[in-house]
């Protein structure tokens, strides 16, 4: 690749995900447009349909046309294009060859083929670091990839079938249980409706699965006793008691004499109002209404991310195995820089909950001291689902300004990619 292409204007970055495609110009912080993938391309990337070359060519051609329309540019103005794909995708080679063939039909004067970058590698670049562990929680899969000194450790890559699809399936099941008339409705077949409900009401419970089990009721459904705190006067523990005694609602008057005119009087008990459920109504386009029990659906769908699938795999297990597949000298460096990205990483409380689950998982295993100081990069500037696109833009812009060849690795100084790191490290333990 010549230096004129790096300095040329009109560079376009396209990130092809399983559900959405993000496109924009180089040098910008966020993409211009986010497009929804075509049905066949979406099903092909998540492994639901088999590869048909004619269908894939038509879908790629339609995708390139939508990118040009979204960016308000002609195909002749395109000088260089960067394409982001997930690392070790099943159809990675086929998609690259098809994209190369279709982009030539739009711009015959394009001297260089598209430059392909790895999505997980670019997510780490956006943090201005060259070593770390990338946890990419996508729609159908979660990829755990360690990177050390700008080199991808492919032997430690872990891919598990846990993602936002499990969360949406759980939410759909809970909605159908609450609204039986929507069992065969077309409203729940649309993924955008479920995603909108998930973003509006759901968040991640900070308590781990182990802590939730301890705080649950007993087997006989009897409430747990009062919590205990240390006594101020002794080293013994005493139960919490209210400061002021509360009088009973039942008032009983008894005469001190045996006069029959005096009799026992008892005031009627005050009935406590029934607990009102916090219900919301979601209106769909087809005049269908979805009743949502907010108290039940607020935290339960996202619990699917921390459970094991049918194959006995979980995100915590994948992270643990990926870290211990690396060399012993690089483990501490990788654990101190954990990057969580992907579309399913935008929910409140996910970062802290993930650190707690990893720490709890490693307590009864070898090397648990390594997880005591695990750190997750959290940003307040860029959304976590845009980290890969932002990292590609930063890398291309900085390397073009310093005349550094783009060979798929970062320079030795990690801070040369960003003027000032916009991410802060948070230690939860």
C-alpha positions as CSV (number, residue, x, y, z in Angstrom):
1,X,0.0,0.0,0.0
2,X,1.4,3.4,-1.0
3,X,1.7,6.4,1.1
4,X,-0.6,8.4,-1.2
5,X,-3.5,6.1,-0.1
6,X,-2.9,6.8,3.5
7,X,-2.9,10.6,3.0
8,X,-5.7,10.5,0.5
9,X,-9.1,11.8,1.4
10,X,-12.2,9.7,1.0
11,X,-11.1,6.7,3.1
12,X,-14.1,4.7,4.3
13,X,-14.3,2.3,7.2
14,X,-17.0,-0.4,7.1
15,X,-17.5,-2.7,10.1
16,X,-19.6,-5.8,9.1
17,X,-21.2,-7.3,12.2
18,X,-23.7,-10.2,12.5
19,X,-26.7,-7.8,12.9
20,X,-25.5,-4.3,12.0
21,X,-23.1,-2.7,9.6
22,X,-21.4,0.6,10.7
23,X,-19.9,2.9,8.1
24,X,-18.1,6.3,8.1
25,X,-15.0,8.2,7.1
26,X,-11.5,7.9,8.5
27,X,-10.5,10.4,11.0
28,X,-13.9,10.7,12.7
29,X,-14.7,9.4,16.2
30,X,-18.0,7.7,15.4
31,X,-19.5,6.2,12.3
32,X,-21.9,8.2,10.2
33,X,-24.6,5.5,9.8
34,X,-25.5,2.2,11.3
35,X,-27.3,-0.1,8.8
36,X,-29.3,-3.3,9.4
37,X,-27.9,-6.3,7.6
38,X,-30.0,-8.1,5.0
39,X,-31.8,-11.2,6.2
40,X,-29.6,-13.8,4.4
41,X,-26.4,-12.1,5.4
42,X,-27.5,-12.0,9.0
43,X,-28.4,-15.7,9.0
44,X,-25.2,-16.6,7.2
45,X,-23.0,-14.9,9.8
46,X,-24.8,-16.5,12.7
47,X,-24.8,-19.9,11.1
48,X,-28.5,-20.5,10.4
49,X,-28.2,-21.1,6.6
50,X,-25.7,-22.6,4.3
51,X,-23.5,-20.7,2.0
52,X,-25.0,-19.9,-1.5
53,X,-22.6,-17.8,-3.6
54,X,-25.2,-16.1,-5.7
55,X,-27.2,-15.0,-2.6
56,X,-24.1,-13.8,-0.9
57,X,-22.9,-11.8,-3.9
58,X,-26.3,-10.1,-4.2
59,X,-26.3,-9.2,-0.4
60,X,-22.8,-7.8,-0.6
61,X,-23.7,-5.8,-3.6
62,X,-26.8,-4.4,-1.9
63,X,-24.7,-3.6,1.2
64,X,-22.1,-1.6,-0.7
65,X,-24.9,0.3,-2.4
66,X,-26.4,1.2,0.9
67,X,-23.1,2.3,2.3
68,X,-22.5,4.7,-0.6
69,X,-26.1,6.1,-0.2
70,X,-25.7,6.5,3.5
71,X,-22.4,8.4,3.1
72,X,-23.7,10.6,0.2
73,X,-20.8,9.8,-2.0
74,X,-20.2,8.4,-5.5
75,X,-18.3,5.2,-6.1
76,X,-15.7,7.2,-8.1
77,X,-14.8,9.2,-5.0
78,X,-13.7,6.1,-3.1
79,X,-9.9,5.8,-2.9
80,X,-9.4,3.3,-0.1
81,X,-11.8,1.2,2.0
82,X,-11.1,-0.6,5.3
83,X,-13.3,-3.5,6.3
84,X,-13.6,-4.9,9.8
85,X,-14.5,-8.5,10.3
86,X,-14.7,-10.8,13.3
87,X,-11.5,-12.8,13.8
88,X,-11.7,-16.5,12.7
89,X,-15.2,-16.3,11.2
90,X,-16.3,-19.4,9.4
91,X,-17.0,-17.6,6.1
92,X,-14.2,-15.0,6.5
93,X,-12.4,-16.0,3.3
94,X,-15.5,-16.2,1.2
95,X,-16.8,-12.8,2.3
96,X,-13.4,-11.2,1.6
97,X,-13.3,-12.7,-2.0
98,X,-16.9,-11.7,-2.7
99,X,-16.3,-8.2,-1.3
100,X,-13.2,-7.7,-3.5
101,X,-15.1,-8.8,-6.6
102,X,-18.1,-6.6,-5.9
103,X,-16.2,-3.5,-5.0
104,X,-14.5,-3.7,-8.4
105,X,-17.8,-3.4,-10.2
106,X,-18.5,-0.1,-8.5
107,X,-15.1,1.5,-8.9
108,X,-12.9,0.1,-11.7
109,X,-10.2,2.7,-11.0
110,X,-9.5,1.3,-7.5
111,X,-5.8,0.4,-7.5
112,X,-5.7,-1.3,-4.1
113,X,-8.0,-4.0,-2.8
114,X,-9.9,-3.4,0.5
115,X,-7.8,-3.6,3.6
116,X,-9.2,-6.0,6.2
117,X,-8.8,-5.4,9.9
118,X,-9.8,-7.5,12.9
119,X,-12.7,-6.2,15.0
120,X,-11.3,-7.4,18.4
121,X,-7.9,-6.0,17.7
122,X,-9.3,-2.5,16.8
123,X,-11.3,-2.5,20.1
124,X,-8.1,-2.7,22.0
125,X,-6.5,0.1,20.0
126,X,-9.2,2.5,21.1
127,X,-8.0,2.2,24.7
128,X,-4.5,3.3,23.7
129,X,-3.0,0.0,25.0
130,X,-1.1,-2.7,23.2
131,X,-1.8,-5.6,25.6
132,X,-5.1,-6.8,27.1
133,X,-8.0,-9.2,27.0
134,X,-10.9,-8.4,24.6
135,X,-14.3,-9.8,25.5
136,X,-16.6,-9.3,22.5
137,X,-20.2,-10.1,23.4
138,X,-22.0,-10.3,20.1
139,X,-25.4,-11.4,18.9
140,X,-24.8,-15.1,18.6
141,X,-21.3,-15.7,20.0
142,X,-18.8,-14.3,22.5
143,X,-15.2,-14.1,21.6
144,X,-12.5,-14.0,24.2
145,X,-9.1,-13.0,22.7
146,X,-5.9,-12.0,24.5
147,X,-3.4,-9.6,22.8
148,X,0.1,-9.1,24.1
149,X,2.4,-6.4,22.8
150,X,0.3,-5.9,19.7
151,X,0.3,-9.6,18.8
152,X,-2.8,-11.7,18.7
153,X,-2.5,-15.0,20.7
154,X,-4.6,-17.2,18.5
155,X,-4.0,-20.3,20.5
156,X,-5.8,-18.8,23.5
157,X,-8.9,-17.7,21.5
158,X,-12.2,-18.9,22.9
159,X,-15.5,-18.8,21.0
160,X,-18.7,-19.7,22.9
161,X,-22.3,-19.7,21.8
162,X,-23.6,-17.1,24.3
163,X,-24.7,-13.7,23.3
164,X,-27.6,-11.3,23.1
165,X,-29.7,-13.9,21.3
166,X,-30.0,-15.8,24.6
167,X,-31.1,-12.6,26.3
168,X,-33.7,-11.9,23.7
169,X,-35.1,-15.4,23.8
170,X,-35.4,-15.2,27.6
171,X,-37.2,-11.8,27.3
172,X,-39.5,-13.2,24.7
173,X,-40.4,-16.2,26.8
174,X,-41.2,-13.9,29.8
175,X,-43.4,-11.7,27.6
176,X,-45.3,-14.6,26.2
177,X,-45.9,-15.9,29.8
178,X,-47.3,-12.5,30.7
179,X,-49.3,-12.1,27.5
180,X,-50.5,-15.5,26.3
181,X,-52.4,-13.9,23.3
182,X,-49.0,-12.9,21.8
183,X,-47.8,-16.5,21.3
184,X,-48.1,-16.4,17.6
185,X,-47.9,-12.7,17.1
186,X,-45.7,-11.1,14.5
187,X,-44.7,-8.3,16.9
188,X,-42.4,-10.6,18.8
189,X,-40.8,-12.0,15.7
190,X,-39.2,-8.7,15.0
191,X,-35.9,-8.4,16.9
192,X,-36.0,-4.6,17.0
193,X,-39.1,-4.7,19.2
194,X,-37.4,-7.0,21.8
195,X,-34.2,-4.9,21.6
196,X,-36.1,-1.7,22.3
197,X,-37.9,-3.2,25.3
198,X,-34.5,-4.6,26.6
199,X,-32.8,-1.3,26.3
200,X,-35.6,0.6,28.0
201,X,-36.2,-1.4,31.1
202,X,-33.4,-3.9,31.7
203,X,-30.2,-3.6,33.6
204,X,-27.6,-6.0,35.1
205,X,-28.1,-7.1,38.7
206,X,-24.8,-6.3,40.6
207,X,-25.3,-9.4,42.8
208,X,-23.6,-12.6,41.5
209,X,-25.5,-15.8,41.0
210,X,-23.9,-17.2,44.2
211,X,-25.0,-14.1,46.2
212,X,-28.6,-14.3,44.8
213,X,-28.8,-17.9,45.9
214,X,-27.8,-17.0,49.5
215,X,-30.3,-14.1,49.7
216,X,-33.2,-16.3,48.4
217,X,-35.8,-17.8,50.6
218,X,-35.5,-21.1,52.4
219,X,-36.8,-24.4,51.0
220,X,-40.0,-24.1,53.0
221,X,-40.5,-20.5,51.7
222,X,-40.2,-19.0,55.2
223,X,-38.5,-15.6,55.5
224,X,-35.0,-15.4,56.8
225,X,-34.4,-14.0,60.3
226,X,-33.4,-10.4,61.1
227,X,-29.9,-9.5,60.0
228,X,-27.3,-9.2,62.8
229,X,-24.7,-6.6,63.4
230,X,-21.9,-6.3,66.0
231,X,-23.1,-5.0,69.4
232,X,-21.6,-1.6,70.6
233,X,-21.1,-2.8,74.2
234,X,-19.7,-6.3,73.7
235,X,-18.1,-8.5,71.2
236,X,-21.3,-10.6,70.8
237,X,-23.7,-10.0,68.0
238,X,-27.3,-8.8,68.6
239,X,-30.2,-8.6,66.3
240,X,-31.3,-5.2,64.8
241,X,-34.2,-3.8,66.8
242,X,-36.2,-0.7,66.0
243,X,-35.4,2.4,68.0
244,X,-39.1,3.1,68.8
245,X,-41.7,0.5,69.6
246,X,-44.6,0.4,67.2
247,X,-48.0,0.0,68.8
248,X,-50.3,-2.7,67.6
249,X,-53.2,-1.9,65.4
250,X,-55.4,-3.9,67.7
251,X,-56.6,-2.0,70.8
252,X,-58.0,-4.0,73.7
253,X,-59.7,-2.4,76.7
254,X,-60.3,-4.5,79.8
255,X,-62.1,-3.3,82.9
256,X,-60.4,-3.6,86.2
257,X,-63.6,-4.4,87.9
258,X,-66.1,-7.2,87.4
259,X,-68.9,-4.9,86.3
260,X,-70.8,-6.5,83.4
261,X,-71.2,-3.1,81.8
262,X,-67.5,-3.1,80.9
263,X,-66.6,-5.5,78.2
264,X,-63.6,-6.2,76.0
265,X,-63.5,-4.0,72.9
266,X,-61.3,-4.7,70.0
267,X,-60.9,-2.2,67.1
268,X,-61.0,-3.7,63.6
269,X,-57.6,-4.4,62.1
270,X,-56.5,-2.0,59.4
271,X,-56.2,-3.7,56.1
272,X,-52.9,-3.1,54.3
273,X,-53.3,-2.1,50.7
274,X,-52.4,-4.8,48.1
275,X,-49.0,-4.4,46.4
276,X,-49.6,-2.8,43.0
277,X,-47.6,-4.3,40.3
278,X,-45.4,-2.0,38.2
279,X,-46.8,-2.7,34.8
280,X,-46.0,-0.9,31.5
281,X,-47.7,-1.1,28.2
282,X,-45.7,-1.2,25.0
283,X,-47.5,-0.2,21.8
284,X,-46.4,-1.9,18.6
285,X,-47.0,-0.7,15.0
286,X,-49.8,-3.3,14.4
287,X,-51.9,-1.8,17.2
288,X,-50.8,-4.6,19.5
289,X,-50.2,-4.0,23.1
290,X,-47.5,-5.8,25.2
291,X,-48.0,-5.8,29.0
292,X,-44.7,-5.7,30.8
293,X,-44.1,-6.5,34.4
294,X,-41.2,-4.3,35.1
295,X,-40.4,-5.8,38.6
296,X,-40.0,-9.3,37.0
297,X,-38.4,-8.5,33.7
298,X,-35.9,-5.8,34.8
299,X,-32.9,-8.1,35.7
300,X,-33.8,-11.7,34.7
301,X,-33.1,-11.5,31.0
302,X,-29.5,-10.4,31.4
303,X,-28.8,-13.3,33.8
304,X,-28.5,-15.5,30.7
305,X,-25.1,-14.0,30.0
306,X,-23.7,-15.5,33.2
307,X,-25.1,-19.0,33.0
308,X,-23.7,-22.0,31.2
309,X,-25.1,-23.1,27.9
310,X,-26.0,-26.7,26.9
311,X,-22.4,-27.5,26.2
312,X,-21.3,-26.5,29.7
313,X,-19.5,-23.3,28.5
314,X,-19.8,-19.9,30.1
315,X,-18.1,-16.5,29.7
316,X,-16.3,-16.9,33.0
317,X,-14.9,-20.3,32.0
318,X,-13.8,-19.0,28.6
319,X,-12.0,-16.0,30.2
320,X,-10.3,-18.3,32.8
321,X,-9.1,-20.8,30.2
322,X,-8.0,-18.0,27.8
323,X,-5.8,-16.3,30.4
324,X,-4.2,-19.5,31.5
325,X,-3.5,-20.5,27.9
326,X,-1.1,-17.6,27.7
327,X,2.5,-17.6,29.0
328,X,2.9,-17.0,32.7
329,X,4.8,-13.8,32.3
330,X,2.0,-12.2,30.3
331,X,-1.0,-13.1,32.4
332,X,-0.8,-10.2,34.8
333,X,-0.4,-7.8,31.9
334,X,-3.4,-9.1,30.2
335,X,-5.6,-9.2,33.3
336,X,-4.9,-5.6,34.1
337,X,-6.4,-4.4,30.9
338,X,-9.8,-6.1,30.1
339,X,-11.8,-4.6,27.3
340,X,-15.5,-5.5,27.0
341,X,-17.1,-4.6,23.7
342,X,-19.9,-5.6,21.5
343,X,-23.6,-4.8,21.2
344,X,-24.5,-6.6,24.4
345,X,-22.0,-4.8,26.6
346,X,-24.0,-1.5,26.8
347,X,-26.2,-2.4,29.8
348,X,-25.8,-0.7,33.1
349,X,-23.9,-2.7,35.7
350,X,-22.4,-5.3,33.3
351,X,-18.8,-4.3,33.9
352,X,-19.0,-4.6,37.7
353,X,-21.0,-7.8,37.6
354,X,-18.6,-9.4,35.2
355,X,-15.7,-8.6,37.5
356,X,-17.6,-10.1,40.4
357,X,-18.5,-13.3,38.5
358,X,-14.9,-13.8,37.4
359,X,-13.6,-13.3,40.9
360,X,-16.2,-15.7,42.3
361,X,-15.4,-18.3,39.6
362,X,-11.7,-18.2,40.3
363,X,-12.0,-18.6,44.1
364,X,-12.0,-22.4,44.1
365,X,-9.5,-22.8,41.3
366,X,-5.8,-22.4,40.7
367,X,-4.4,-18.9,40.5
368,X,-7.2,-17.1,42.2
369,X,-4.9,-14.3,43.4
370,X,-4.5,-13.2,39.8
371,X,-8.2,-12.2,39.6
372,X,-8.1,-10.1,42.8
373,X,-6.8,-7.1,40.8
374,X,-8.7,-7.5,37.6
375,X,-9.4,-4.2,35.8
376,X,-12.0,-3.4,33.2
377,X,-11.7,-0.3,30.9
378,X,-14.8,1.8,31.1
379,X,-15.4,4.8,28.9
380,X,-17.7,7.7,29.2
381,X,-17.0,9.1,25.8
382,X,-17.5,6.3,23.3
383,X,-20.2,3.6,23.5
384,X,-18.8,0.1,23.8
385,X,-20.5,-1.1,20.6
386,X,-18.5,1.6,18.7
387,X,-15.1,0.8,20.1
388,X,-13.9,-1.3,17.2
389,X,-14.9,1.3,14.6
390,X,-13.3,4.1,16.7
391,X,-10.1,2.1,17.1
392,X,-9.8,1.5,13.3
393,X,-10.3,5.2,12.7
394,X,-7.6,6.1,15.2
395,X,-5.1,3.6,13.9
396,X,-5.5,4.5,10.3
397,X,-5.4,8.2,11.0
398,X,-2.3,8.1,13.3
399,X,-0.4,5.7,11.1
400,X,-1.0,7.8,8.0
401,X,0.2,11.0,9.7
402,X,3.4,9.3,10.9
403,X,4.1,7.5,7.6
404,X,4.0,4.1,9.3
405,X,3.1,1.1,7.2
406,X,-0.1,-0.6,8.2
407,X,1.0,-4.2,8.7
408,X,-1.7,-5.3,11.2
409,X,0.2,-4.4,14.4
410,X,0.5,-1.3,16.5
411,X,3.8,0.6,17.0
412,X,6.0,0.0,20.1
413,X,4.7,3.0,21.9
414,X,1.0,2.4,22.7
415,X,0.3,6.1,23.5
416,X,1.3,7.2,20.0
417,X,-2.1,6.1,18.7
418,X,-4.0,8.5,20.9
419,X,-3.1,12.0,22.1
420,X,-4.6,11.3,25.5
421,X,-6.2,8.1,26.8
422,X,-10.0,8.7,27.3
423,X,-10.4,5.5,29.3
424,X,-9.9,5.1,33.0
425,X,-9.1,2.0,34.9
426,X,-11.6,0.9,37.5
427,X,-10.6,-1.6,40.2
428,X,-13.6,-3.3,41.7
429,X,-11.7,-5.2,44.4
